[in-house]
Amino acid sequence: MPSVRISAADLWTYRIAETGGTEREPLSRLGEEPNGGHVHGRLRIEIAGRPLPHLGFFGPDDVCLNTWLVELCSVVNTLAGMGATYTFDEGEQGQPAFKFVRIGDDVSFSIIESMLGGGHADADWQDVRLPYQDLREAVDVFLDELRAELRRQAPKTWERWWPAQARITTI
């Protein structure tokens, strides 16, 4: 059984309201004017059966998948090199940073203090070890599953939305 699982659910996009704020819209409206070009929803990343906290600034059902798709691929691509380190610090107020370090065949994962957004480290998530290959495979499966769901819910616009950086470049 893999030590890492990644999934998304309850996907949505948003419409820019006349007041300047945003309102949730079904994913089928992705890319329509005046809707935003972002996909949000519930992102779940489990490491050794534990769900990763702090993924969405506005709550667990409001995670920006535009950002996380690219970051997950960047983590995998960067950590293909032995001894590599990758830190994702989104800079949102109160959000922590996520640090990944390649150590041999494993990755050491920590939720650390943000240098940009003032978020604090999480003592329960320091130096959690997982196999690099499990992380790589979990991201690969997640990309395929999300692509299929987008094709289903937004068949006319999903390809324009899909970030060019959302790919694994390592073999």
Contacts in CASP RR format, 6 or more apart in sequence:
PFRMAT RR
TARGET T0000
AUTHOR 0000-0000-0000
METHOD contacts of the structure
MODEL  1
MPSVRISAADLWTYRIAETGGTEREPLSRLGEEPNGGHVHGRLRIEIAGR
PLPHLGFFGPDDVCLNTWLVELCSVVNTLAGMGATYTFDEGEQGQPAFKF
VRIGDDVSFSIIESMLGGGHADADWQDVRLPYQDLREAVDVFLDELRAEL
RRQAPKTWERWWPAQARITTI
2 134 0 8 1.000
2 137 0 8 1.000
2 138 0 8 1.000
3 47 0 8 1.000
3 48 0 8 1.000
3 49 0 8 1.000
3 130 0 8 1.000
3 131 0 8 1.000
3 134 0 8 1.000
4 45 0 8 1.000
4 46 0 8 1.000
4 47 0 8 1.000
4 130 0 8 1.000
4 134 0 8 1.000
4 135 0 8 1.000
4 137 0 8 1.000
4 138 0 8 1.000
5 44 0 8 1.000
5 45 0 8 1.000
5 46 0 8 1.000
5 49 0 8 1.000
5 138 0 8 1.000
6 43 0 8 1.000
6 44 0 8 1.000
6 45 0 8 1.000
6 46 0 8 1.000
6 72 0 8 1.000
6 138 0 8 1.000
6 139 0 8 1.000
6 141 0 8 1.000
6 142 0 8 1.000
7 43 0 8 1.000
7 44 0 8 1.000
7 142 0 8 1.000
7 145 0 8 1.000
8 41 0 8 1.000
8 42 0 8 1.000
8 43 0 8 1.000
8 44 0 8 1.000
8 63 0 8 1.000
8 65 0 8 1.000
8 142 0 8 1.000
8 145 0 8 1.000
8 146 0 8 1.000
8 149 0 8 1.000
9 41 0 8 1.000
9 42 0 8 1.000
9 44 0 8 1.000
10 41 0 8 1.000
10 42 0 8 1.000
10 61 0 8 1.000
11 27 0 8 1.000
11 39 0 8 1.000
11 40 0 8 1.000
11 41 0 8 1.000
11 65 0 8 1.000
11 149 0 8 1.000
11 150 0 8 1.000
11 153 0 8 1.000
12 24 0 8 1.000
12 25 0 8 1.000
12 26 0 8 1.000
12 27 0 8 1.000
12 39 0 8 1.000
12 40 0 8 1.000
12 41 0 8 1.000
13 24 0 8 1.000
13 25 0 8 1.000
13 26 0 8 1.000
13 27 0 8 1.000
13 29 0 8 1.000
13 30 0 8 1.000
13 31 0 8 1.000
13 35 0 8 1.000
13 36 0 8 1.000
13 37 0 8 1.000
13 38 0 8 1.000
13 39 0 8 1.000
13 40 0 8 1.000
14 22 0 8 1.000
14 23 0 8 1.000
14 24 0 8 1.000
14 25 0 8 1.000
14 35 0 8 1.000
14 36 0 8 1.000
14 38 0 8 1.000
14 40 0 8 1.000
15 22 0 8 1.000
15 23 0 8 1.000
15 24 0 8 1.000
15 25 0 8 1.000
15 29 0 8 1.000
15 34 0 8 1.000
15 35 0 8 1.000
15 36 0 8 1.000
16 22 0 8 1.000
16 34 0 8 1.000
16 35 0 8 1.000
16 36 0 8 1.000
17 23 0 8 1.000
22 36 0 8 1.000
24 40 0 8 1.000
25 35 0 8 1.000
26 153 0 8 1.000
27 39 0 8 1.000
27 150 0 8 1.000
27 153 0 8 1.000
27 154 0 8 1.000
28 153 0 8 1.000
28 154 0 8 1.000
29 35 0 8 1.000
29 154 0 8 1.000
30 36 0 8 1.000
30 37 0 8 1.000
30 39 0 8 1.000
30 150 0 8 1.000
30 153 0 8 1.000
30 154 0 8 1.000
30 157 0 8 1.000
30 158 0 8 1.000
30 161 0 8 1.000
31 37 0 8 1.000
31 154 0 8 1.000
31 157 0 8 1.000
31 160 0 8 1.000
31 161 0 8 1.000
32 157 0 8 1.000
37 66 0 8 1.000
37 161 0 8 1.000
38 64 0 8 1.000
38 65 0 8 1.000
38 66 0 8 1.000
39 64 0 8 1.000
39 65 0 8 1.000
39 66 0 8 1.000
39 150 0 8 1.000
39 161 0 8 1.000
40 61 0 8 1.000
40 62 0 8 1.000
40 63 0 8 1.000
40 64 0 8 1.000
40 65 0 8 1.000
41 61 0 8 1.000
41 62 0 8 1.000
41 63 0 8 1.000
41 65 0 8 1.000
42 60 0 8 1.000
42 61 0 8 1.000
42 63 0 8 1.000
43 55 0 8 1.000
43 56 0 8 1.000
43 60 0 8 1.000
43 63 0 8 1.000
43 65 0 8 1.000
43 68 0 8 1.000
44 51 0 8 1.000
44 52 0 8 1.000
45 51 0 8 1.000
45 52 0 8 1.000
45 55 0 8 1.000
46 52 0 8 1.000
47 109 0 8 1.000
47 128 0 8 1.000
47 130 0 8 1.000
48 128 0 8 1.000
48 130 0 8 1.000
52 111 0 8 1.000
52 125 0 8 1.000
53 111 0 8 1.000
53 122 0 8 1.000
53 125 0 8 1.000
54 95 0 8 1.000
54 96 0 8 1.000
54 111 0 8 1.000
54 122 0 8 1.000
55 63 0 8 1.000
55 68 0 8 1.000
56 62 0 8 1.000
56 63 0 8 1.000
56 64 0 8 1.000
56 95 0 8 1.000
57 90 0 8 1.000
57 92 0 8 1.000
57 93 0 8 1.000
57 94 0 8 1.000
57 95 0 8 1.000
65 146 0 8 1.000
66 161 0 8 1.000
66 163 0 8 1.000
67 90 0 8 1.000
69 143 0 8 1.000
69 146 0 8 1.000
69 163 0 8 1.000
69 165 0 8 1.000
69 166 0 8 1.000
70 163 0 8 1.000
70 165 0 8 1.000
70 166 0 8 1.000
71 88 0 8 1.000
71 98 0 8 1.000
72 139 0 8 1.000
72 142 0 8 1.000
73 139 0 8 1.000
73 143 0 8 1.000
73 165 0 8 1.000
73 166 0 8 1.000
73 167 0 8 1.000
73 168 0 8 1.000
73 169 0 8 1.000
74 86 0 8 1.000
74 88 0 8 1.000
74 165 0 8 1.000
75 86 0 8 1.000
75 88 0 8 1.000
75 100 0 8 1.000
75 135 0 8 1.000
75 139 0 8 1.000
76 135 0 8 1.000
76 136 0 8 1.000
76 139 0 8 1.000
76 168 0 8 1.000
76 170 0 8 1.000
77 168 0 8 1.000
77 169 0 8 1.000
77 170 0 8 1.000
78 84 0 8 1.000
78 85 0 8 1.000
78 86 0 8 1.000
78 100 0 8 1.000
79 86 0 8 1.000
79 100 0 8 1.000
79 102 0 8 1.000
79 107 0 8 1.000
79 132 0 8 1.000
79 135 0 8 1.000
80 136 0 8 1.000
80 170 0 8 1.000
81 102 0 8 1.000
82 102 0 8 1.000
82 104 0 8 1.000
83 101 0 8 1.000
83 102 0 8 1.000
83 103 0 8 1.000
83 104 0 8 1.000
84 101 0 8 1.000
84 102 0 8 1.000
85 99 0 8 1.000
85 100 0 8 1.000
85 101 0 8 1.000
85 102 0 8 1.000
86 99 0 8 1.000
86 100 0 8 1.000
87 97 0 8 1.000
87 98 0 8 1.000
87 99 0 8 1.000
87 100 0 8 1.000
87 112 0 8 1.000
88 97 0 8 1.000
88 98 0 8 1.000
89 97 0 8 1.000
89 98 0 8 1.000
89 114 0 8 1.000
89 115 0 8 1.000
89 116 0 8 1.000
89 117 0 8 1.000
90 97 0 8 1.000
90 114 0 8 1.000
90 116 0 8 1.000
90 117 0 8 1.000
91 114 0 8 1.000
91 116 0 8 1.000
91 117 0 8 1.000
91 118 0 8 1.000
92 117 0 8 1.000
93 117 0 8 1.000
93 118 0 8 1.000
94 114 0 8 1.000
94 117 0 8 1.000
94 118 0 8 1.000
94 119 0 8 1.000
94 120 0 8 1.000
95 114 0 8 1.000
95 117 0 8 1.000
95 118 0 8 1.000
95 119 0 8 1.000
96 111 0 8 1.000
96 112 0 8 1.000
96 113 0 8 1.000
96 114 0 8 1.000
96 119 0 8 1.000
96 120 0 8 1.000
96 121 0 8 1.000
96 122 0 8 1.000
97 111 0 8 1.000
97 112 0 8 1.000
97 113 0 8 1.000
97 114 0 8 1.000
97 115 0 8 1.000
97 116 0 8 1.000
97 119 0 8 1.000
98 109 0 8 1.000
98 110 0 8 1.000
98 111 0 8 1.000
98 112 0 8 1.000
99 109 0 8 1.000
99 110 0 8 1.000
99 111 0 8 1.000
99 112 0 8 1.000
100 107 0 8 1.000
100 108 0 8 1.000
100 109 0 8 1.000
101 107 0 8 1.000
101 108 0 8 1.000
101 109 0 8 1.000
101 110 0 8 1.000
102 132 0 8 1.000
103 129 0 8 1.000
104 132 0 8 1.000
105 131 0 8 1.000
105 132 0 8 1.000
105 133 0 8 1.000
106 129 0 8 1.000
106 130 0 8 1.000
106 131 0 8 1.000
106 132 0 8 1.000
107 129 0 8 1.000
107 130 0 8 1.000
107 131 0 8 1.000
107 132 0 8 1.000
107 135 0 8 1.000
108 127 0 8 1.000
108 128 0 8 1.000
108 129 0 8 1.000
109 125 0 8 1.000
109 127 0 8 1.000
109 128 0 8 1.000
109 129 0 8 1.000
109 130 0 8 1.000
110 121 0 8 1.000
110 125 0 8 1.000
110 126 0 8 1.000
110 127 0 8 1.000
110 128 0 8 1.000
111 121 0 8 1.000
111 122 0 8 1.000
111 125 0 8 1.000
111 126 0 8 1.000
112 121 0 8 1.000
113 119 0 8 1.000
113 120 0 8 1.000
113 121 0 8 1.000
114 120 0 8 1.000
136 168 0 8 1.000
136 170 0 8 1.000
139 168 0 8 1.000
140 168 0 8 1.000
143 166 0 8 1.000
143 167 0 8 1.000
143 168 0 8 1.000
147 158 0 8 1.000
147 162 0 8 1.000
150 158 0 8 1.000
150 161 0 8 1.000
150 162 0 8 1.000
151 158 0 8 1.000
154 161 0 8 1.000
END
